[in-house]
Amino acid sequence: MEKVGEEKRNILFAALTLLNKPGVLEKIAEILARHGVNILSGTHYGPSDSREGVWFFSADFTKADVSHKEIFKEIEKLDPVLSIEYGVKEYGNILLPPFSIELNVLDTGIIVQEKTWIREVNKAIVEELGTGGEALVFHMGFKAGYKIVNYWTENTGLSGEILIPLIFEIMKIFNWIGDYKIVKFNLKKPDVVFRVWNLMDCESFKDKIDKPTSHYFRGVISGFTSKISGKQLVFIESKCVARGEPYCEFKIA
């Protein structure tokens, strides 16, 4: 989406299906630049094993030297361009694309949720639902963590302990955490300690409460570590930013 101010802008969204080969985006961008169109934001996806790719973007046509219809007609004439959709839905100062965009990671649908919503859910669990709510959220996380091991094994060809850093890296990409450190990792004892920064479960309680507040994330790491080790393992949160500590730390109970 795009947000505009008081000044009227001619901003449109476009969705292009393209042949997946070098130089296609450059040709389209050259046409837009030549006509004075400013590309604002977007994403391109061209799987390595597919003959087609897609490009979604928003662009400002306010200073274009011809109409947007003429520009898109010129783009459509390019041989690598298979189809074009464009337009805009206006809701006050908010502009939205007129077409549907499905978000996927490795062919699995995902959603985007504001951190503030997650924080409100966590607050309700801690402040209103008590230990019963905390246990429910932990077990939800445990089941999710247990299942993702198979998913990443199938998609990477990897298995066992090497999946641990991969899963943490994915959590960083999804903005669940800011960073992490595997302090200890010995599944034979077992003796495992994970340290994370900017954890989504706990940031809303930073310096405000006297007990650890991670339940979903704690469940997730308990689930995937149990699956990988073949043992039932449960982590406790030994350090937490909610108590004023600099990071959240988890160790096997």
ABEGO torsion letter per residue (X at the ends): XBBBBABBBBBBBBBBBBBBBBGAAAAAAAAAAAAGBBBABEBBBBBAABABBBBBBBBBAAABABBAAAAAAAAAABAABABBBBEBBBBEABBBBABBBBBBBGGBBBBBBBAAAAAAAAAAAAAAAEAAAAAAAAAAAAAAAAAAAAAAAAAAGBBEAAAAAAAAAAAAAAGABABBBBABBBAAOBBBBBBBBGBAAAAAABGABABBABAAAAAAAAAAAAAAAGBBBBBBBABBAAAGBABBBBBBX
